Amino acid sequence: MRIPPYLKPGDTIGIVCPAGYMATERAGECIETLQEWGFKVKTGKTLGSASTNYFSGTDEERLTDLQEMLDDDAVQAILFGRGGYGMSRIVDRIDFTKFREKPKWIAGFSDITLLHLHIQKNYSVSTLHAPMAGAFRDGESGNEYVRSLRDCFLGMPVNYNVDGHPDNRPGIAEGKLIGGNLSLLINSLGTSSEPDTNGAILFLEEVDEYLYSIDRMLMQLLRAGKLSRLAGLIVGGFSGTKDTERPFGNTLNDLIKEKVEYFNYPVCFGFPVSHDRENYALKCGVEYRLSVKLNEVRLFEQ
């Protein structure tokens, strides 16, 4: 797995919105903070675009904006404004020729999961599953989760110690870290972005889904063989999980434990990667060691 060059003061971070619309003012605190960190900022045309629908522009406009940032030698990293939906409409048309020659950090989560998976599968370049521009708002730019993005940009090794959970299945795992949003992992199956999970540490998070829908997606991962040969499983936040009027009949954690009960790898619950404030930056595609105990979980780069 190739690691893009880490950033140094004076480097430029580009901000684009390849999926849902984001108003320019919503990125204001992010831009100011990046500059305070010592970076220059270049914004793309899709941030605060003239779009009148869900997307930040037409497929062609979003593709062009992202392509220009990927190809711009003066941009050392790309931070996405927001996710939503839209990456799957353009990912197969992105030209990665220059990116393969001179990789740069790609940072985001949610819908950006598909881009992470695509790059790792096809080009073996590490990317950052991390807070996006929207996470810097409302005075949150100084919290430890947003700061973890800065630390990753600067090349500080990932080393997280977090609280345990009574549902944890203890053990130690070593392997490449892959994953992200559950819906987008499902979206990748059967495509050129589909991940190889054999021997990997897989992390999952989701937002605003019904329990039956989560169960269906987990069953799809299981049936596709994506859970059977993992080194370890990290369950992040499943924000805003909903139940039907007639209860589904299982808790979220029970649904997950059911899918992995016949496998022997360690499983941790409640890891701070999510659509909420608790969302640590993770370098995807690189080797990690995961230590799971009932009272503590540690994840660090090898």
Secondary structure, 3 states (H helix, E strand, C coil): CECCCCCCCCCEEEEECCCECCCHHHHHHHHHHHHHCCCEEEECCCCCCCCCCCECCCHHHHHHHHHHHHHCCCCCEEEECCCCCCHHHCHHHCCCHHHHHCCCEEEECHHHHHHHHHHHHHHCECEEECCCHHHHCCCHHHCHHHHHHHHHHCCCCCEEEEECCCCCECEEEEEEEEEEEHHHHHHHCCCCCCCCCCCCEEEEEEECCEHHHHHHHHHHHHHCCCCCCCCEEEEEEEECCECCCCCCCCCHHHHHHHHHCCCCCCEEECCCCCCCCCCCCEEECCEEEEEECCCEEEEEEC
